[in-house]
């Protein structure tokens, strides 16, 4: 028995600890400049906002071209656009120098990144469908704002009277939205880097600019939750749901926050709503299963873990929690089977359990 368990534990740890070796890793620095010719409608702030967005775009394209040429990223089979989208969530643009003479805004910026770290981060992000979708949405929104800004700028060149007044207001709104988008992207980068206080501050900036941004409240709620301030997280999720009642993830996240505070029944109510809005939410089923387990409803918990695994067969947490539930019911064979699967999928608690059992035997 000991030899069998030893082999299982060894395989589990190999699956978790194996990390590809990026032999070509090196620190790369990319530097670009951008000059913006201000129009009559522009201020220093609007000129800086546009210049910053454009120089950042140029830098990400250059970094994307470089990464696209590396063997490791080629193995991921990503398009250049996908590479740029993912790297936008990883690397930070650093301002080197900027000048404004009243008509021309000149900016110089750089990206400095360890290619090995970036490749590893891309590898992790591309496997996270939720984060990938969010990064794609962020980039699409930013690109759309830049296009709309340019369209309005061209029309303002010849617009007169009431039309000019109307389009000037619309132009100023795109500048405001671009500024908010820049802060949101910065906050999202901090989230990926798990720098939660900085993320919280960035999302607060977005809310100051646009108090109706459900997305910013939702993101700030996550940051508050990660910092252990669950009451404030719930307040932000309340606002998110008020602004967007169809946001399934906000209900799920609020449920998690309620659960952290020991409010199990409100948590289940939120998980129910999250599942109603998104029946394919494996995480909502898994979380509801945990909540039912806390209430002593082990059979219902197992049903939810079954559904979570059906939707996402790679859910290590669902396997581990189902194993715990089976253990409570005295079904030890099924329990150890689930825990072994969880360990193979990288669940640390399951791995530790198997390791202790192996040592005991």
Secondary structure, DSSP 4 states (H G I P E B T S, - for coil): -HHHHHHHHHHHHHHHH-----TT--EEEEEEEEEEE--TT--HHHHHHHHHHHHHHHHHHHHHHHHHTSHHHHHHT--HHHHHHHHHTT---EEEEEEE-SSEEEEEEEEEEEHHHHHHHHHHHHT-HHHHHHHHHHHHHHHHHHHHHHHHHHHHTT--HHHHHHHHHHHHHHHHHHHHHHHHHHHHHHHHTT-HHHHHHHHHHHHHH-TT-HHHHHHHHHHHHHTT-HHHHHHHHHHHHHH-TT-HHHHHHHHHHHHHTT-HHHHHHHHHHHHHH-TT-HHHHHHHHHHHHHTT-HHHHHHHHHHHHHH-TT-HHHHHHHHHHHHHTT-HHHHHHHHHHHHHTT-HHHHHHHHHHHHH-
